[in-house]
């Protein structure tokens, strides 16, 4: 059995964090010493390891409590967390673009963003995609996963009004004689191919 101090040291936590977890019922010791000191088992340590993993993922303590008692909710809770992270990252990317705009140095974005519109288009072209192939790709993405298509375009740093235009063209690509069906291809800057 481990003392509270030994368990705290093992996981790089403070003693007060473990006392708090005990108080809220998240991690209670399996036993007590003759002097009524908390004693933790290896099963308690395994539970604390799970708590620490979920905390690193940014989950609040209440969500962790639910996960530890109902593992069937794991997927739903983690998907909610992922959606929250995506929204936070989109907000941060927007703030990043605003700061770069205020600095009036657009070149700064090149070093800050892992992938942008120009890099993505260059990658597709290097892979042999034609403008019509790119139009079809966006059309298929829009039809099969419109929310993910939206998030992907935002990830590339494309402004909202341009995303709207790209998605409109992509949605229309399923109709006869629309851009993307091979009968016509718009310019790279205004069509889904340009994203």
Beta strands, then each sheet from edge to edge (+ up, - down):
strand 1: 2-3
strand 2: 31-32
strand 3: 38-40
sheet 1: 1+ 3- 2+
end
